[in-house]
Amino acid sequence: MPKRFITPVITRLTVDRSTASFVAQPRPRLSWTASADGDWRQASALLRLTRGGLSIEHRHDGPECVDVEWPFDPLHPREEVALEVQVVASDGSRSPWSAPQTFGAGFLGDGEWHAEFLTDGAGPSRFRTEFAIPTAVTRATLFATARGVFVAHLNDDRVSDDVLAPGWTAYRQRLTLEAWDVTAQVSLGVNHLELTVAGGWYTESYGFGDDHARYYGDEVAVAAQLHLEFEDGTASTVRTDGAWSVSSTGPLVSSGIYAGEEFDATRTWTGWRPARVADRGILPSARSAPPVRRQELVAVREVLETPSGARVLDFGQNLVGRVRLVSRGRPGDVITLRHAEVLEGGELALRPLRRATACDRYTHGGDGPEVWEPEFTFHGFRYVQVDGVAELRAEDYTAVVLHSDLERTGSFESSSPLLNRLHENVVWSMRGNTLALPTDCPQRDERLGWTGDVQVFALTAAFLYNCDAFLASWLEDLALEQSAADGVVPVVIPWVIGWEPTEVAGWGDAATVVPWVLYERFGDRSVLERQAASMRAWADRLRRRADGTGLILGGFQFGDWLDPAAPPEHPERGATSPDLVASAWYIRSLDLVARLDALLGVADAGYAADAVVAREAFRARFVAGPRLTSDSATAYALAIAFDLVPGSELQFGDRLAELVRAAGHRITTGFLGTPVLLDALSSTGHANDAVDLLLQEECPSWLYPVTMGATTVWERWDSMRPDGSLNPGEMTSFNHYALGSVADWMHRRLAGLSALEPGYRVVGVAPHITARLDSARAELRTPYGLASSGWSRRADGSVRVECTIPTGARGVVELPTGAVHEVGPGMHGWTL
């Protein structure tokens, strides 16, 4: 009998990696997800585009439904279209058409941007204009950007729920253009448009120690262009120019990312005068990353009184955002909010903030209660000291969680409450460090896009959230800053530090690693195509540095940053040779670029051959008999994970396990050794040692912070000492996601869920069953649909392994018994 196919349903359709209302390019990539019972397979698909009242269909042959090229004529600037998809099986059966997805082209055509930037200096300002609408509007689209951060109001209504727009990009090379549909907000007759702008990241001072300076400029500026299309077929444009009015004397007294915000409700915007036109600068480009938005409200858990008599709100969770308050005072009363992540000696621990005062002030304006939330700043905090109120009511204060609007995709759960809390801490640290950029920390006078942090965390990030567009946008900035630095990838993107960029191993390699992660986890081949020049430029820069030796020797390196053996004030002085670390990462990037060229069909440029030479040089310099010259866990973990000395994996794995046991299964690795440590143990037959490391509760370990009440991942293994005192180092954060990269091992190895082909087209299921746990399970919404893998121990001592494979994909299951099964879509299980 012929095989029976179950008709699928289209459950998801994305354009340019998202379901947003606007896309950033004329030929966006398409992906769709079908769901069906049984082993249904797509043979082809029909794509239907409705534009200008006409529908066009295109037949897409083959099973691919992820990162499909745009098959229609390019989108026109500002065009609005609707897309539907229908999938067809090999027997000719068809799904219903998907619900239409309507979206607009969030970009302008050549020569269409006429808006002028308006400024009134460095402080917060509000710009205003009025315009008349004589006839019915069929479509109104507002395009706007700022050198700073801004909010737009049309007829007194906020235009969107985006926060801190347009975010932070490499401002000297790329400025994001926002696009919002405001059709419902315009009306016949007189309308008014207002833009309130503050400095944000643009006018912030960056640096370390006593070396701080404004990198971009002293003046904030904003520009906007409102396109109006009328029922009679005509159109008009309202744009910022010298005819607008400006006021800098208003309730928004001051605002800064690090300093916080001051708002005086006794004041109104007054002293309106003609606006000043600033230089046009670079042309803005359409937003490709999701905007920052309010994500969650967190209530006060407890009101504390400190030994000094101060009153402090404990929100119970270290988070990123700001506090929304209800003021019940009299006109002129001032409420002050001071933010901190932890307490030390019962008081706010402000030392870790360094120069960031993280202080908001609100002056009560009139009679009766008033609600206020800062608009142009954010803080990293769990505790907030409140001064200036007679009665502190917990219900008057709410924490507003902010981060880029990423969609949660992955989860993990085990039988260990501590392990589950560790995973939740990783999630919260990712939430706190994906606000406009992938940052290192969200609270002190830094909050920078450190390349090393995102490089080591990218695999975990790609599981927890759909961060494809978010990281792809950041990679655009990386490539721009790299071009300005002659192929060197600066350690911070955007680059705002006064140092001369140099080749730093593990940090600059974000240029090669992160694009591969997006390809492997999301099936996003387009990101490799866009970043190919950047990837090669980094590898070429390293090849010139190696100069035929096959090694990267000398010069500045962070090394295995924050190795526990390093002194608190010198976290670069770890137990592993910086030359070994740098040479290992050189080989890693050569391998990735060689794979890139093979995938894209590019002529051999010698990267693979250079990797062979480099491996031989690595063996000659860093291998001493059965050991490495740096007899450290990081050295062996890198050698195994990067296949640096082929044929020595098991030997090095045994030595790595010896070192791990000798340390009592406590951590001896830093930023670059930690992400590959457990994999190196697992792949060489020491998975139980990996589990013992993971479940260790003594410092240094992953679970030690959990036992100390941590709700996010710490920067240092001992950011807080067992006695409650803080690490004496000048650099101490309680919200850094880098060491949370261990969650990727929990997903792939412990629960057993991995991507064997890009985008999880082939799902790997290979759980590690350990006597120290009774269950572990991971679930992920892949580009093909829901996948899961997990195991649980039953009362009779047997173990049940279960998995789910999404429609359109297949699975390869490797059981602990050694048995291997190839399975199709659906749920599967085995009892061992």
HULINQUI-V942025 format. One record per backbone hydrogen bond with DSSP energy under -1.0 kcal/mol. NH is the residue of the N-H (numbers start at 0). CO is the residue of the C=O. If there is no record, write none. Layout:
BEGIN
nh=NH co=CO
nh=NH co=CO
END
This chain:
BEGIN
nh=8 co=34
nh=10 co=32
nh=11 co=32
nh=13 co=30
nh=14 co=17
nh=15 co=28
nh=17 co=14
nh=22 co=103
nh=29 co=67
nh=30 co=13
nh=31 co=64
nh=32 co=11
nh=34 co=8
nh=39 co=37
nh=42 co=87
nh=43 co=87
nh=44 co=59
nh=45 co=85
nh=46 co=57
nh=47 co=83
nh=48 co=55
nh=49 co=81
nh=50 co=53
nh=53 co=50
nh=55 co=48
nh=57 co=46
nh=59 co=44
nh=61 co=42
nh=67 co=29
nh=74 co=25
nh=77 co=106
nh=78 co=75
nh=80 co=102
nh=81 co=49
nh=82 co=100
nh=83 co=47
nh=85 co=45
nh=87 co=43
nh=88 co=92
nh=91 co=88
nh=94 co=86
nh=97 co=84
nh=100 co=82
nh=102 co=80
nh=103 co=20
nh=104 co=78
nh=105 co=22
nh=111 co=108
nh=115 co=239
nh=117 co=221
nh=118 co=275
nh=124 co=196
nh=125 co=246
nh=126 co=194
nh=127 co=244
nh=128 co=192
nh=130 co=190
nh=132 co=188
nh=137 co=228
nh=138 co=228
nh=140 co=226
nh=141 co=179
nh=142 co=224
nh=143 co=177
nh=144 co=222
nh=146 co=220
nh=147 co=145
nh=148 co=197
nh=149 co=164
nh=150 co=195
nh=152 co=193
nh=153 co=156
nh=154 co=191
nh=156 co=153
nh=158 co=151
nh=162 co=291
nh=166 co=163
nh=170 co=168
nh=172 co=169
nh=173 co=169
nh=176 co=284
nh=177 co=143
nh=179 co=141
nh=181 co=139
nh=184 co=181
nh=188 co=132
nh=190 co=130
nh=192 co=128
nh=193 co=152
nh=194 co=126
nh=195 co=150
nh=196 co=124
nh=197 co=148
nh=201 co=198
nh=205 co=212
nh=210 co=207
nh=211 co=209
nh=212 co=205
nh=219 co=120
nh=220 co=146
nh=221 co=117
nh=222 co=144
nh=224 co=142
nh=225 co=237
nh=226 co=140
nh=227 co=235
nh=228 co=138
nh=229 co=233
nh=230 co=135
nh=232 co=229
nh=235 co=227
nh=237 co=225
nh=239 co=223
nh=243 co=240
nh=244 co=127
nh=245 co=272
nh=246 co=125
nh=252 co=250
nh=252 co=261
nh=253 co=261
nh=255 co=259
nh=259 co=255
nh=261 co=253
nh=262 co=360
nh=263 co=250
nh=264 co=362
nh=266 co=263
nh=269 co=248
nh=272 co=245
nh=274 co=243
nh=275 co=118
nh=277 co=116
nh=284 co=174
nh=286 co=176
nh=292 co=402
nh=294 co=400
nh=297 co=398
nh=300 co=313
nh=301 co=313
nh=303 co=311
nh=305 co=309
nh=308 co=305
nh=311 co=303
nh=312 co=383
nh=313 co=301
nh=314 co=381
nh=318 co=380
nh=320 co=378
nh=321 co=399
nh=323 co=397
nh=324 co=371
nh=325 co=395
nh=326 co=369
nh=331 co=363
nh=332 co=329
nh=334 co=361
nh=335 co=386
nh=336 co=359
nh=337 co=384
nh=338 co=357
nh=339 co=382
nh=343 co=346
nh=346 co=343
nh=348 co=341
nh=349 co=347
nh=352 co=349
nh=353 co=350
nh=355 co=352
nh=357 co=257
nh=358 co=258
nh=359 co=336
nh=360 co=260
nh=361 co=334
nh=362 co=262
nh=363 co=332
nh=369 co=326
nh=371 co=324
nh=378 co=320
nh=380 co=318
nh=381 co=339
nh=382 co=339
nh=383 co=312
nh=384 co=337
nh=385 co=310
nh=386 co=335
nh=395 co=392
nh=396 co=393
nh=397 co=323
nh=398 co=297
nh=399 co=321
nh=400 co=295
nh=401 co=319
nh=402 co=292
nh=403 co=433
nh=404 co=290
nh=405 co=403
nh=408 co=463
nh=409 co=463
nh=410 co=778
nh=412 co=776
nh=414 co=774
nh=419 co=415
nh=420 co=416
nh=421 co=417
nh=422 co=418
nh=423 co=419
nh=424 co=420
nh=425 co=421
nh=426 co=422
nh=427 co=423
nh=428 co=424
nh=429 co=425
nh=430 co=426
nh=431 co=427
nh=432 co=428
nh=436 co=434
nh=438 co=432
nh=438 co=436
nh=439 co=447
nh=444 co=352
nh=445 co=443
nh=449 co=447
nh=450 co=490
nh=453 co=449
nh=454 co=450
nh=455 co=451
nh=456 co=452
nh=457 co=453
nh=460 co=456
nh=461 co=457
nh=463 co=459
nh=464 co=460
nh=465 co=406
nh=466 co=464
nh=470 co=466
nh=471 co=467
nh=472 co=468
nh=473 co=469
nh=474 co=470
nh=475 co=471
nh=476 co=472
nh=477 co=473
nh=478 co=474
nh=479 co=475
nh=480 co=476
nh=481 co=477
nh=482 co=478
nh=483 co=479
nh=485 co=482
nh=486 co=481
nh=487 co=484
nh=492 co=448
nh=506 co=503
nh=507 co=503
nh=509 co=506
nh=510 co=507
nh=511 co=508
nh=512 co=508
nh=513 co=509
nh=516 co=512
nh=517 co=513
nh=518 co=514
nh=519 co=515
nh=520 co=516
nh=521 co=517
nh=522 co=518
nh=523 co=517
nh=524 co=522
nh=528 co=524
nh=529 co=525
nh=530 co=526
nh=534 co=530
nh=535 co=531
nh=536 co=532
nh=537 co=533
nh=538 co=534
nh=539 co=535
nh=540 co=536
nh=541 co=537
nh=542 co=538
nh=543 co=539
nh=544 co=540
nh=545 co=541
nh=546 co=542
nh=548 co=545
nh=560 co=558
nh=561 co=570
nh=562 co=559
nh=565 co=562
nh=569 co=566
nh=572 co=569
nh=573 co=571
nh=580 co=576
nh=581 co=577
nh=582 co=578
nh=583 co=579
nh=584 co=580
nh=585 co=581
nh=586 co=582
nh=587 co=583
nh=588 co=584
nh=589 co=585
nh=590 co=586
nh=591 co=587
nh=592 co=588
nh=593 co=589
nh=594 co=590
nh=595 co=591
nh=596 co=592
nh=597 co=593
nh=598 co=594
nh=599 co=595
nh=601 co=596
nh=609 co=605
nh=610 co=606
nh=611 co=607
nh=612 co=608
nh=613 co=609
nh=614 co=610
nh=615 co=611
nh=616 co=612
nh=617 co=613
nh=618 co=614
nh=619 co=615
nh=620 co=616
nh=621 co=617
nh=622 co=618
nh=623 co=626
nh=626 co=623
nh=628 co=621
nh=631 co=629
nh=635 co=631
nh=636 co=632
nh=637 co=633
nh=638 co=634
nh=639 co=635
nh=640 co=636
nh=641 co=637
nh=642 co=639
nh=643 co=638
nh=647 co=644
nh=651 co=647
nh=652 co=648
nh=653 co=649
nh=654 co=650
nh=655 co=651
nh=656 co=652
nh=657 co=653
nh=658 co=654
nh=659 co=655
nh=660 co=656
nh=661 co=657
nh=662 co=658
nh=663 co=660
nh=664 co=659
nh=666 co=699
nh=670 co=560
nh=673 co=669
nh=679 co=675
nh=680 co=676
nh=681 co=677
nh=682 co=678
nh=684 co=681
nh=685 co=680
nh=689 co=685
nh=690 co=686
nh=691 co=687
nh=692 co=688
nh=693 co=689
nh=694 co=690
nh=702 co=695
nh=706 co=702
nh=707 co=703
nh=708 co=705
nh=709 co=704
nh=714 co=732
nh=718 co=715
nh=720 co=724
nh=723 co=720
nh=726 co=718
nh=735 co=712
nh=739 co=736
nh=740 co=737
nh=742 co=739
nh=743 co=740
nh=745 co=741
nh=746 co=742
nh=747 co=743
nh=748 co=744
nh=749 co=744
nh=750 co=745
nh=752 co=746
nh=753 co=763
nh=755 co=761
nh=756 co=761
nh=758 co=519
nh=759 co=756
nh=760 co=757
nh=762 co=809
nh=763 co=753
nh=764 co=811
nh=765 co=751
nh=767 co=748
nh=772 co=769
nh=775 co=790
nh=776 co=412
nh=777 co=788
nh=778 co=410
nh=779 co=786
nh=780 co=408
nh=781 co=779
nh=781 co=784
nh=784 co=781
nh=786 co=779
nh=787 co=803
nh=788 co=777
nh=789 co=801
nh=790 co=775
nh=791 co=799
nh=792 co=773
nh=793 co=797
nh=796 co=793
nh=799 co=791
nh=800 co=829
nh=801 co=789
nh=802 co=827
nh=803 co=787
nh=804 co=825
nh=808 co=805
nh=809 co=760
nh=810 co=822
nh=811 co=762
nh=812 co=820
nh=813 co=764
nh=814 co=818
nh=817 co=814
nh=820 co=812
nh=822 co=810
nh=825 co=804
nh=827 co=802
nh=829 co=800
nh=831 co=798
END
